[in-house]
């Protein structure tokens, strides 16, 4: 059973139950009220009848036919029983019962009672017993008429409320149909499909559900797009890595084949061993960088501890000076600047940036490292006096396996140094950029 049908049936059932309860309660209360009014009339009429009959028995001139003067209500049935008058019965406009009600009534009960379709009151003393009764048919007829009118009205109201409930349920559940349609289209590949805003605002239950579903669809689209980018990046990465490794592997295999076949004598050609060592070293460095990038992709740095970035920058500059003492290196920044991050990964970032300066500028070219504390973030800039990169080259500087042009290159690298810098900084929640001969990165304070 659909939700719409179950809600409609529940609405109609509860409405019908409420109408039945209201109709039954109204009929019951009306009958109780009419019975109460009847009892009041019967008590008063019984007392009057008893006193009037006593006067008639004492005065022989007055006969019982004047009993109609007892009360003005002509629907009364009056029965009198005594040793001097026997049993007298007088009835108004209603038919007289075939048997006296005194024979069936509880003569010892002074309260009103139901006797053979009549409501009766018995008043007695030592001389006589008087029963005054009113037929319950008018009361029952009034209650039946009320019940009939209320039932017909309730049926009409139930039909109208059911139609209104059907319209209301359909209108309220229409956003759910939109959500189901959006989910179906998403399953069919329409990732940009969204659920329209509900007509009753975002703060209703359906509005909150719509917002949650739209947020979920956006996250699903972003996740699928990210997975597609990751898969494409991985394919490019594997292709580039295969291409980069092909050169040293081919060179090593070629030299080894020459040595094995005797074409090259290591005694007369010691440079072959040097070339083999160079290519093996190059391949080892490339594999190390590839493994580091793969580890960053799989598990970004998680050892977030306090790191004094100022001391780390000074250590990196000291190491670079020891490697290339002929290259002027200066640094500028505060004495201490503590950030939260992975110390080893951040040292790798500084080492790669300074190594990039040595690899892509002529010997003796000056470089400068500047550390700036900007409250919410920390900025590190590494600049040199080399030719720098134009805007087009800067847009690809952090791509994997990308190399600068001949004007910038002084050594042959794998093109992974700045790519590692970018991955480490992004894993720390920062940002990288390059402008001319200045490479900068920022970290959250």
N, C-alpha and C positions, 0 to 999 in steps of 0.2 A: 504494500500500500504506500502510495506517495505521501510525502509530508503534507502537501496541500490538501489531499483528501482526508488524511487523519485529523488535521487541524479543523477542517470544516465539520467533520462528523463530531469531533469533541465539542466544538462550538454549538452545533445544533443540539446535541444531547444535553449539554449543560443548560442551554436556554429552555428546552422542553421540560427538564427537571425543575427549573425555577418557576416556570409557568404553572406546572402541576402543583407545586408546593403553594404558590400564591393562591391559585383557584381553590384548592382544598382547604387552606387556612381561612379564606374568605367565607366559604360555604359553612365551615364548622362554626366560625364566630357569629355569622348571621343566625344560624339555627340556635346557638346558645343564647343569643340576644332575644330572639323571638320567644324561646321557651321561658326565659326569665320574665319577659313582659306578660306572658300568659299565666305564669305562676302568680304574679302579683294580682292579676285580675281574678284568678280563681280563689285566692285567699279572701279577698274582699267580698266576692259574691257568696262564698260559703257562709261567712259570718252573717251576712244580711239574710240569706235564705233560712238559716237556722232560727234566727230571731223572728222572722216573719211567719214561719210555720208554727212556732210556739204560740204566737198571737192568734193564729187561725184556729188552733186546736182549743184554746181557752174560750174564744168567742165563736159560738156556733153559727152566728149569722154569716160570718165570712167563710167562704168556701175556698178550696185550694185553687180554683181557677184564677184567682188574683195573684198567683205566683209570678206572673210576668211583670208585676210591679216591683219585684225584688231588685232586679238590675235592668239596665237598659239594653244590654247586649243580648240579642235574640239568638245567637249561636250557642248559648249555654245549654247544657244538658244537666237537669237537676233531678236528683233522686233523694227521697226522704223515706226513712223507715223508722217506725215507732210502734209501741204496743197499742196506741189508740188509733193510729191512722193506717197501720199496715205499711205497705210500700207504695209510694206515690212517685210517678215519673212524669216529667215535663220536659219537652224538647222544643227547640226553636225551629230554625229553618232547615236544619240538617235532619236526615232520617234517624228514627229512633232505633237503637240497637235491639236485637232480638232478645237478649238476656240482660237483666239489670247489671250495671257495672258494680253495684254493691256486692254482688255474689263473687266477683273476681278481684276486687280491690283488697288491699291490706288495710283493714279497718283500724288497726292499732298504730298505723304510721301517719303522723300529722303532716308530713312533708308531701309536696306534689309528687305524683307518680304516674307512670304510663300504664294505662289499662285498656287493652283492646283497641288501640289506635286513637285513644283519647288521653288527654292530660287531665288528671283529676286530683281533687283535694277533698279529703274526708274530715268532717268536723262532727264530733259526737260528744254527748253528755249522757246523763243517766236516763233521760227521757227519750231521746231520738238520735238518729244518725243521719247526717246530711252529706251527700256527695254532689259536688259541682264539677262539671267536666267540660272541656272544650276539645273539639276534634283537632287532631294534629295534621289533617289533610291540608289546610291553608298554609301552615308552616312548611310542610314538606313540599307543597307546590311552589312556594316562594323560593325555597332553597334550590329546588330542581330548576326553576327558571334562571336563577342566578348562575347555577352551575352550567346550564346550557349556553347562556349568553357568554359567560367567561370562557367556556371551552371553544366556542366558535371564534371569539376574539383572540384567544391564545393561539389557535391554529393559524389564523391570518397573520398574527404577529410573528409566529414561528416561521412561516413561509417568507415574510418580508425580511426578518432578521437573518434567515439563512441565505437569501439572495444577497443581502448587504454583506454578510460575513464572507460569502464566496468572493465578492468583489474586493473586499478588504484584504483577505488572505492573498488573493492573486496580486494585488498591488504591492503588498508588503514583501511578498516572496519574489517579485520580479527582479530585484537586485541579485538574489541567489541564482536565478536563471542566467543573469549576465555573468556571474562568477563562474558558473559551470561552462558557459560558452567560451569564456576567456581561457579556462583551463584546457578545454578541448582544442582550441586553436593553438595554444602553447604546445600541446602534445603533437600537433600537426606540423610544428616548426615555425609558427609565427611568434617569434620571441619578443616582438615589440607590442604585442596585444596587451591592453590594460582594461581593467573594469571601470566603467564610468562611475562618477560620483553619485551616490544615492540622492534622491530628491529631498530627503528629510535631514540632510546634514551629516557631518562626519562624527557626531557625538552619539548617535544612536548605535544599537547593537550591530545593525547591518552596516552602518557607516564605519565602525571600528573594524568589522570583518573585511570590508572593502579595502580599507587602508592597509590592513595586514596582508591581504592577498596581493595587492599591488606592490607592496614592499617585497613580498616573497618572489613575485614574478621578476622584479628588478634585480634582486640578488641572484636569481637563477640565470637571468640573461647575462649578468656580469660574470657569474661563475663559468658559464658556458663559453663566453667570449675569452675569459682568462685561460680556460683550458685550451681553447683553440689557439690562442697566442702562444701558450706554453708548448703545445705540440709543434706548432710551426717553428718556434724558436729552437726546440730540441732537434727538429729535422735539419734546420740550418746549422745548428751547432755541430751535429754529427757530420754533416757534409763538409763544413769548414775544417773540423778537426781531422777528418780523413785526408782532405787536401793538404793541410799543413804537415801532417805526419808522413805523407807520401814522399815528400822531397828528401828528408834525412834518411828514411828507410831505404829509398831507392839508391841514394848515394852510398850508404853502408853496404848494401847488397852488391852494388857494382864493384866497389873496391875489394870486398871479400872474394868475389868471383875472380877478379884479376889476380889476386894473391893465390887463390886455390889453383887456378889453371897455370900459374907460373909466368903469366905475362908480365907481372910486376915483381921485382925482387926487392924485398924489404931492406936488404943490405945496401942496395944502390938507390933506393927510393924511400928514405925515412919519412918524407913528407906524407906518404900514404897513411902511416899510423897517426900522424898529426891530424890529417883530415878525418880519419875514422873517429878519433877522439872528439874532434870538434862537432861532427854531426851527431855523435852519440850524446854529447853534452847538450846540444841544442834540442835533441829529441827528449832527453830527460827533463829539461826545463819546461818544454812544452807540455809534456805529460803531467808534470807537477802542477802547472797552472790550470790545466784542464781538470785535474782532480779537485783542486781547490775551488774552482767555479762550480763543479758538480756538487761538492759538499755545501757550498753556499746556497745553491738552488734547492737542495733537499732539506738541509737543516741550517737556517740562518743562525748567526751568533746568538747564543742564549745566555752566555755568562756575563750578564749585565751587572758590573760592579763599579764602584767609584774609581775613576781613572783621572790622573792629573795630566790633562792634555798638553799643558805648557811644558812640563818636564819631558813628555813623550816627544814633542816637537824638537826640543833642544837635543835630545838623544839622537833623533833621526838626522839632524843637521850635523852633529858631531861625527856620526858614522859616515855620512856622505863626504865630509871633509877629509876623513881618513882614507876613503877610497880614491878621491880625486883632490889632492891637496893643492893643485894648481888652479882650482875653480873657486872664485870668491863666493862664499855663501854667508848671508846675513839673516838674522831673525829678529823679529819685533813682536812683543806681546807681554802680557802680565806675568808675574812671577809664578802664579798658580792659577789654574783654571780646571776645576774638577767637573767631569761629566760622568754619566753612567753608560757603560758599554763594555765591550770585549777588548781588553788591552792588546792581546796578540793581533786581533784583526785590525785595530787602529794603527798599530805599528806597521802592519803590512801595507796599509793605505799610504802612510808617509814614505815608506821605503819605495813603493812603486812610483809615487809622484817625483821623488828626487832622482830615482833611476831613469824616469822618463826624460828629465832635464838633461842628464848626462848622455842619454842615447840620442837625443834629437837636437842637440846644440853643439856647436864647435867647442873644442877644448879651450878652457880658460874663460868661457862665457859666464858672467856673473848671474847669480840667482838670489832671490829673496823670499823668505817665508814670513808671513804675517798672521798672527793669531789675534782675533778680536772677540771680546766678550760682550754680547749684546743682550744681556739679561735673559731673555727667553730662549736664545740660541747662541751657539758659538760658531764663528766663521774662521776658516783657515784658507789662506790664499798662498799659492806657490807660483811665483812669476819669474821669468828669466828675460834676458836681453836678446833672445834669439828672434827669428823672423815671425814666429807665431803662426796661427792658423786663420784662414779666412772663414767667413760665416758658413759656407757650404761644408768645409772640412770639419768645422767645430760641431756641426750637427751630427756627424758620424764618429766623433772622437771616442765616445764611450761604447761603440759597437764592438762586438767580439770579432777578432781577427782583422780589424781594420788597421791599416798602416797609413802614416802620413806620407806626403809626396816626397820627391827627391830633394826638394829644397829644405826639407825639415830633417830628413834622415841622415844619420851618420853611422848607423848600425842597423843590422837586419834583425828585427824582433818578430815575435809571434803575433803581436797586436792584441795581447790580453791584459796588459798592465792597467790601463785605464778602465777596462771592463771590470776587473776585480775591484778597483777603487769604487766604481759606481755601485756594484752589488753590495759591498760591505757597508757603504754609507746608507744606502736605502734600507738595508737590514736593520740599521740603527735608527730608522725613522727620519733620516736627513735627506739632503738634496745635493746634487753636484752640478757643476756648470763649467764652461770654458769660454774665455773671451780673449782672442789674440794669443798672447803668450802667457796668460794667467789662467791657472786651473784653481777652482775654489770648491769647497764643500762646507756644508753647515750641518750641525748636530743639535738636537734639542738640548736645552740647558739642563 
